[in-house]
Amino acid sequence: MNLKKINHSVKFVEIDAQNAGQRIDNFLLNQLKGVPKGHIYKIIRKGEVRVNKGRIKQTYKLQFGDTVRIPPVKLTEKKALPAPGRSLLKLIENAIIFEDSSLLAINKPSGVAVHGGSGVSYGIIEAMRALRPQAKFLELIHRLDKDTSGCLLIAKKRSALIGVQDLLRKRQTDKRYLALLCGQPEFRKEKVTAPLLREELKSGERFVRVDQRGKESTSFFSIIERFDDTALVEVKIVTGRTHQIRVHSKYLGHNVAGDSKYGNYACNQRLKERGLKRLFLHSAQISFKHPETGKTLTIKAPLSDDLQQFLLVLKRGGVKKSRKL
């Protein structure tokens, strides 16, 4: 691996409309590519970073017209990561389901990470930046787990990023998923409010469980279709906790089909033999007020062909009760 030292000289940046409203730490992460987050916090604490000649905290939100002093930073530049391959770029390009001047939505394929890191060289956002090298701004608005498919939002403007993330934070969006559950749930509709506690194992793997010490979490489950030994459900989530649907499904006693982390091994094996090769969890729809027009925007992501084909397999095995998707 080729390493070389890079020295940034002191520079002063005047905050424009695109960067206004952004936290200083996030701004610096974009300005000082490759500098560890811990080091960024250190230079803020030491007062080496100044805004309008004054010290600030890492939570300071930049205002239009602010002048930011960025100190010299010595960092190690690693060899550039390989670019996304043509097959991934084509897959992502074909997965775009909505685009306007400020937002872009992708029907994310299962098995593709949303961003690089943790052993992954690149993901959706890196692929989008490679597809749109002329774009001045492309950032993930939210995230989906690697194995979850469906609607993923990307901002093309900082104002859109801040606007939609604010709606998510205030729970002013309507997010609906499709999931196949193991077994036969007794309910037709069910509200789950079990609090979720996120832990990190020694291996670094994230694990979530129901625990009264956790964060409040709300999911609404509605049966769409019942099969012999599974049920297709729509899940509306009010909160967006890590692995929320998978853990709430387990809490109900009906694990999400194909879930290798929280799932039912016997159910997964049985369904695998019938053709299910992935987690059956799909972000099917999201509705929110457009950050520029103020009008309600609803984006729908259709199920992938493999999941649609698997539902046909289940239907041939016998359907008990159903309602139209």
LINMO-V782862 format. One record per residue. N is the residue number from 1. RES is the residue in three letters. SS is DSSP state (A for helix, B for strand, O for the rest). OMEGA is omega in whole degrees, -180 to 180 (999 if undefined). NEAR is the number of other ideal C-beta (glycine too) atoms within 10 Angstrom. Layout:
n=N res=RES ss=SS omega=OMEGA near=NEAR
n=N res=RES ss=SS omega=OMEGA near=NEAR
This chain:
n=1 res=MET ss=O omega=179 near=5
n=2 res=ASN ss=O omega=179 near=7
n=3 res=LEU ss=O omega=174 near=8
n=4 res=LYS ss=B omega=-178 near=8
n=5 res=LYS ss=B omega=177 near=8
n=6 res=ILE ss=B omega=177 near=12
n=7 res=ASN ss=B omega=175 near=8
n=8 res=HIS ss=O omega=174 near=14
n=9 res=SER ss=O omega=177 near=8
n=10 res=VAL ss=O omega=175 near=10
n=11 res=LYS ss=B omega=-180 near=11
n=12 res=PHE ss=B omega=-177 near=9
n=13 res=VAL ss=B omega=176 near=15
n=14 res=GLU ss=B omega=-175 near=10
n=15 res=ILE ss=O omega=178 near=19
n=16 res=ASP ss=O omega=-177 near=12
n=17 res=ALA ss=O omega=-179 near=11
n=18 res=GLN ss=O omega=-176 near=14
n=19 res=ASN ss=O omega=179 near=20
n=20 res=ALA ss=O omega=180 near=16
n=21 res=GLY ss=O omega=-179 near=17
n=22 res=GLN ss=O omega=176 near=18
n=23 res=ARG ss=B omega=-177 near=14
n=24 res=ILE ss=A omega=-179 near=21
n=25 res=ASP ss=A omega=179 near=17
n=26 res=ASN ss=A omega=177 near=16
n=27 res=PHE ss=A omega=-178 near=22
n=28 res=LEU ss=A omega=178 near=23
n=29 res=LEU ss=A omega=178 near=15
n=30 res=ASN ss=A omega=-179 near=11
n=31 res=GLN ss=A omega=-176 near=16
n=32 res=LEU ss=O omega=-179 near=17
n=33 res=LYS ss=O omega=177 near=9
n=34 res=GLY ss=O omega=179 near=11
n=35 res=VAL ss=O omega=-180 near=18
n=36 res=PRO ss=O omega=-179 near=12
n=37 res=LYS ss=A omega=-180 near=12
n=38 res=GLY ss=A omega=180 near=7
n=39 res=HIS ss=A omega=177 near=14
n=40 res=ILE ss=A omega=179 near=21
n=41 res=TYR ss=A omega=-179 near=14
n=42 res=LYS ss=A omega=-178 near=12
n=43 res=ILE ss=A omega=174 near=17
n=44 res=ILE ss=A omega=-179 near=20
n=45 res=ARG ss=A omega=-177 near=12
n=46 res=LYS ss=O omega=178 near=10
n=47 res=GLY ss=O omega=179 near=12
n=48 res=GLU ss=O omega=174 near=15
n=49 res=VAL ss=O omega=-179 near=23
n=50 res=ARG ss=B omega=173 near=16
n=51 res=VAL ss=B omega=-176 near=17
n=52 res=ASN ss=O omega=177 near=11
n=53 res=LYS ss=O omega=-179 near=7
n=54 res=GLY ss=B omega=177 near=9
n=55 res=ARG ss=O omega=179 near=13
n=56 res=ILE ss=O omega=175 near=18
n=57 res=LYS ss=O omega=-178 near=10
n=58 res=GLN ss=O omega=-179 near=15
n=59 res=THR ss=O omega=-178 near=9
n=60 res=TYR ss=O omega=177 near=19
n=61 res=LYS ss=B omega=-177 near=14
n=62 res=LEU ss=O omega=178 near=20
n=63 res=GLN ss=O omega=178 near=12
n=64 res=PHE ss=O omega=179 near=12
n=65 res=GLY ss=O omega=176 near=11
n=66 res=ASP ss=O omega=172 near=19
n=67 res=THR ss=B omega=-177 near=12
n=68 res=VAL ss=B omega=174 near=21
n=69 res=ARG ss=B omega=178 near=16
n=70 res=ILE ss=B omega=-174 near=19
n=71 res=PRO ss=O omega=174 near=15
n=72 res=PRO ss=O omega=180 near=11
n=73 res=VAL ss=O omega=177 near=19
n=74 res=LYS ss=B omega=180 near=10
n=75 res=LEU ss=B omega=178 near=15
n=76 res=THR ss=B omega=180 near=12
n=77 res=GLU ss=B omega=179 near=12
n=78 res=LYS ss=O omega=177 near=11
n=79 res=LYS ss=O omega=-177 near=9
n=80 res=ALA ss=O omega=178 near=7
n=81 res=LEU ss=O omega=179 near=11
n=82 res=PRO ss=O omega=179 near=8
n=83 res=ALA ss=O omega=176 near=13
n=84 res=PRO ss=O omega=-179 near=21
n=85 res=GLY ss=O omega=-178 near=12
n=86 res=ARG ss=A omega=-178 near=8
n=87 res=SER ss=A omega=178 near=8
n=88 res=LEU ss=A omega=180 near=19
n=89 res=LEU ss=A omega=179 near=15
n=90 res=LYS ss=A omega=179 near=12
n=91 res=LEU ss=A omega=-179 near=15
n=92 res=ILE ss=A omega=180 near=23
n=93 res=GLU ss=A omega=180 near=13
n=94 res=ASN ss=A omega=-178 near=11
n=95 res=ALA ss=O omega=179 near=19
n=96 res=ILE ss=B omega=-177 near=14
n=97 res=ILE ss=B omega=177 near=17
n=98 res=PHE ss=B omega=175 near=16
n=99 res=GLU ss=B omega=169 near=12
n=100 res=ASP ss=O omega=-174 near=13
n=101 res=SER ss=O omega=-176 near=9
n=102 res=SER ss=O omega=-176 near=19
n=103 res=LEU ss=B omega=177 near=23
n=104 res=LEU ss=B omega=179 near=21
n=105 res=ALA ss=B omega=-179 near=22
n=106 res=ILE ss=B omega=172 near=27
n=107 res=ASN ss=B omega=-171 near=23
n=108 res=LYS ss=B omega=176 near=27
n=109 res=PRO ss=O omega=174 near=16
n=110 res=SER ss=O omega=178 near=21
n=111 res=GLY ss=O omega=179 near=12
n=112 res=VAL ss=O omega=179 near=21
n=113 res=ALA ss=O omega=180 near=21
n=114 res=VAL ss=O omega=177 near=21
n=115 res=HIS ss=O omega=179 near=15
n=116 res=GLY ss=O omega=-179 near=16
n=117 res=GLY ss=B omega=180 near=10
n=118 res=SER ss=O omega=177 near=9
n=119 res=GLY ss=O omega=179 near=6
n=120 res=VAL ss=B omega=-176 near=14
n=121 res=SER ss=O omega=-178 near=12
n=122 res=TYR ss=O omega=180 near=20
n=123 res=GLY ss=O omega=-177 near=21
n=124 res=ILE ss=A omega=-173 near=25
n=125 res=ILE ss=A omega=177 near=20
n=126 res=GLU ss=A omega=178 near=21
n=127 res=ALA ss=A omega=180 near=24
n=128 res=MET ss=A omega=179 near=23
n=129 res=ARG ss=A omega=176 near=16
n=130 res=ALA ss=A omega=178 near=15
n=131 res=LEU ss=A omega=-177 near=16
n=132 res=ARG ss=O omega=-177 near=14
n=133 res=PRO ss=O omega=-179 near=6
n=134 res=GLN ss=O omega=-178 near=4
n=135 res=ALA ss=O omega=-179 near=12
n=136 res=LYS ss=O omega=-174 near=9
n=137 res=PHE ss=O omega=173 near=17
n=138 res=LEU ss=O omega=-179 near=17
n=139 res=GLU ss=B omega=174 near=19
n=140 res=LEU ss=B omega=176 near=18
n=141 res=ILE ss=O omega=179 near=21
n=142 res=HIS ss=O omega=-177 near=17
n=143 res=ARG ss=O omega=170 near=18
n=144 res=LEU ss=O omega=176 near=23
n=145 res=ASP ss=O omega=-178 near=19
n=146 res=LYS ss=O omega=-175 near=15
n=147 res=ASP ss=O omega=177 near=18
n=148 res=THR ss=O omega=178 near=24
n=149 res=SER ss=B omega=171 near=28
n=150 res=GLY ss=B omega=-169 near=27
n=151 res=CYS ss=B omega=179 near=23
n=152 res=LEU ss=B omega=-176 near=27
n=153 res=LEU ss=B omega=177 near=25
n=154 res=ILE ss=B omega=179 near=25
n=155 res=ALA ss=B omega=176 near=21
n=156 res=LYS ss=O omega=177 near=20
n=157 res=LYS ss=O omega=178 near=19
n=158 res=ARG ss=A omega=180 near=19
n=159 res=SER ss=A omega=178 near=17
n=160 res=ALA ss=A omega=178 near=23
n=161 res=LEU ss=A omega=-178 near=24
n=162 res=ILE ss=A omega=-177 near=17
n=163 res=GLY ss=A omega=-177 near=21
n=164 res=VAL ss=A omega=177 near=24
n=165 res=GLN ss=A omega=177 near=17
n=166 res=ASP ss=A omega=177 near=12
n=167 res=LEU ss=A omega=178 near=16
n=168 res=LEU ss=A omega=-179 near=18
n=169 res=ARG ss=A omega=-179 near=10
n=170 res=LYS ss=O omega=179 near=8
n=171 res=ARG ss=O omega=-180 near=13
n=172 res=GLN ss=O omega=174 near=12
n=173 res=THR ss=O omega=178 near=18
n=174 res=ASP ss=B omega=-178 near=14
n=175 res=LYS ss=B omega=-178 near=21
n=176 res=ARG ss=B omega=-179 near=19
n=177 res=TYR ss=B omega=169 near=25
n=178 res=LEU ss=B omega=179 near=22
n=179 res=ALA ss=B omega=173 near=27
n=180 res=LEU ss=B omega=-179 near=29
n=181 res=LEU ss=B omega=176 near=25
n=182 res=CYS ss=B omega=177 near=25
n=183 res=GLY ss=O omega=-179 near=15
n=184 res=GLN ss=O omega=179 near=14
n=185 res=PRO ss=O omega=179 near=18
n=186 res=GLU ss=O omega=-177 near=9
n=187 res=PHE ss=O omega=168 near=13
n=188 res=ARG ss=O omega=173 near=11
n=189 res=LYS ss=B omega=-178 near=10
n=190 res=GLU ss=B omega=175 near=17
n=191 res=LYS ss=B omega=179 near=11
n=192 res=VAL ss=B omega=-180 near=19
n=193 res=THR ss=O omega=-178 near=11
n=194 res=ALA ss=O omega=180 near=19
n=195 res=PRO ss=O omega=-175 near=16
n=196 res=LEU ss=B omega=179 near=21
n=197 res=LEU ss=B omega=180 near=16
n=198 res=ARG ss=B omega=180 near=15
n=199 res=GLU ss=B omega=177 near=11
n=200 res=GLU ss=B omega=180 near=9
n=201 res=LEU ss=O omega=-180 near=8
n=202 res=LYS ss=O omega=180 near=5
n=203 res=SER ss=O omega=-177 near=7
n=204 res=GLY ss=O omega=-180 near=7
n=205 res=GLU ss=O omega=178 near=10
n=206 res=ARG ss=B omega=179 near=13
n=207 res=PHE ss=B omega=-177 near=15
n=208 res=VAL ss=B omega=177 near=22
n=209 res=ARG ss=B omega=176 near=16
n=210 res=VAL ss=B omega=-178 near=15
n=211 res=ASP ss=O omega=-178 near=13
n=212 res=GLN ss=O omega=178 near=7
n=213 res=ARG ss=O omega=-177 near=7
n=214 res=GLY ss=O omega=-180 near=17
n=215 res=LYS ss=B omega=180 near=14
n=216 res=GLU ss=O omega=-174 near=11
n=217 res=SER ss=O omega=-177 near=24
n=218 res=THR ss=O omega=177 near=17
n=219 res=SER ss=B omega=176 near=23
n=220 res=PHE ss=B omega=-179 near=16
n=221 res=PHE ss=B omega=176 near=24
n=222 res=SER ss=B omega=179 near=14
n=223 res=ILE ss=B omega=175 near=19
n=224 res=ILE ss=B omega=-175 near=16
n=225 res=GLU ss=B omega=179 near=19
n=226 res=ARG ss=B omega=176 near=21
n=227 res=PHE ss=B omega=-176 near=20
n=228 res=ASP ss=O omega=-175 near=10
n=229 res=ASP ss=O omega=179 near=15
n=230 res=THR ss=B omega=176 near=25
n=231 res=ALA ss=B omega=176 near=24
n=232 res=LEU ss=B omega=-178 near=21
n=233 res=VAL ss=B omega=168 near=26
n=234 res=GLU ss=B omega=179 near=18
n=235 res=VAL ss=B omega=174 near=24
n=236 res=LYS ss=B omega=-179 near=15
n=237 res=ILE ss=B omega=178 near=21
n=238 res=VAL ss=O omega=175 near=16
n=239 res=THR ss=O omega=-178 near=16
n=240 res=GLY ss=O omega=-178 near=14
n=241 res=ARG ss=O omega=177 near=20
n=242 res=THR ss=O omega=176 near=15
n=243 res=HIS ss=O omega=-173 near=22
n=244 res=GLN ss=A omega=-176 near=22
n=245 res=ILE ss=A omega=-178 near=24
n=246 res=ARG ss=A omega=-179 near=22
n=247 res=VAL ss=A omega=177 near=28
n=248 res=HIS ss=A omega=177 near=28
n=249 res=SER ss=A omega=177 near=28
n=250 res=LYS ss=A omega=179 near=23
n=251 res=TYR ss=A omega=178 near=17
n=252 res=LEU ss=A omega=-178 near=19
n=253 res=GLY ss=O omega=-179 near=12
n=254 res=HIS ss=O omega=-176 near=25
n=255 res=ASN ss=O omega=175 near=24
n=256 res=VAL ss=B omega=-179 near=29
n=257 res=ALA ss=O omega=178 near=29
n=258 res=GLY ss=O omega=-179 near=23
n=259 res=ASP ss=O omega=-177 near=26
n=260 res=SER ss=O omega=-178 near=10
n=261 res=LYS ss=O omega=-176 near=17
n=262 res=TYR ss=O omega=-169 near=18
n=263 res=GLY ss=O omega=179 near=20
n=264 res=ASN ss=O omega=-173 near=19
n=265 res=TYR ss=A omega=-178 near=10
n=266 res=ALA ss=A omega=179 near=9
n=267 res=CYS ss=A omega=-179 near=22
n=268 res=ASN ss=A omega=180 near=19
n=269 res=GLN ss=A omega=-180 near=9
n=270 res=ARG ss=A omega=-179 near=15
n=271 res=LEU ss=A omega=177 near=23
n=272 res=LYS ss=A omega=179 near=13
n=273 res=GLU ss=A omega=-180 near=8
n=274 res=ARG ss=O omega=173 near=11
n=275 res=GLY ss=O omega=179 near=12
n=276 res=LEU ss=O omega=-174 near=21
n=277 res=LYS ss=O omega=-175 near=12
n=278 res=ARG ss=O omega=174 near=20
n=279 res=LEU ss=O omega=179 near=25
n=280 res=PHE ss=O omega=177 near=27
n=281 res=LEU ss=B omega=-171 near=26
n=282 res=HIS ss=B omega=175 near=24
n=283 res=SER ss=B omega=-168 near=25
n=284 res=ALA ss=B omega=-174 near=21
n=285 res=GLN ss=B omega=172 near=18
n=286 res=ILE ss=B omega=179 near=24
n=287 res=SER ss=B omega=180 near=14
n=288 res=PHE ss=B omega=176 near=20
n=289 res=LYS ss=B omega=-180 near=15
n=290 res=HIS ss=O omega=-175 near=16
n=291 res=PRO ss=O omega=-180 near=20
n=292 res=GLU ss=O omega=-176 near=14
n=293 res=THR ss=O omega=-177 near=10
n=294 res=GLY ss=O omega=179 near=8
n=295 res=LYS ss=O omega=179 near=7
n=296 res=THR ss=B omega=179 near=10
n=297 res=LEU ss=B omega=177 near=17
n=298 res=THR ss=B omega=179 near=10
n=299 res=ILE ss=B omega=-179 near=19
n=300 res=LYS ss=B omega=178 near=15
n=301 res=ALA ss=O omega=-179 near=22
n=302 res=PRO ss=O omega=175 near=13
n=303 res=LEU ss=O omega=177 near=18
n=304 res=SER ss=O omega=-177 near=18
n=305 res=ASP ss=A omega=-177 near=8
n=306 res=ASP ss=A omega=179 near=14
n=307 res=LEU ss=A omega=177 near=22
n=308 res=GLN ss=A omega=178 near=10
n=309 res=GLN ss=A omega=180 near=11
n=310 res=PHE ss=A omega=176 near=22
n=311 res=LEU ss=A omega=176 near=19
n=312 res=LEU ss=A omega=177 near=10
n=313 res=VAL ss=A omega=179 near=13
n=314 res=LEU ss=A omega=-180 near=23
n=315 res=LYS ss=A omega=178 near=12
n=316 res=ARG ss=A omega=178 near=9
n=317 res=GLY ss=O omega=178 near=12
n=318 res=GLY ss=O omega=179 near=10
n=319 res=VAL ss=B omega=180 near=13
n=320 res=LYS ss=B omega=-180 near=10
n=321 res=LYS ss=B omega=180 near=11
n=322 res=SER ss=B omega=168 near=14
n=323 res=ARG ss=O omega=-176 near=12
n=324 res=LYS ss=O omega=178 near=5
n=325 res=LEU ss=O omega=999 near=12
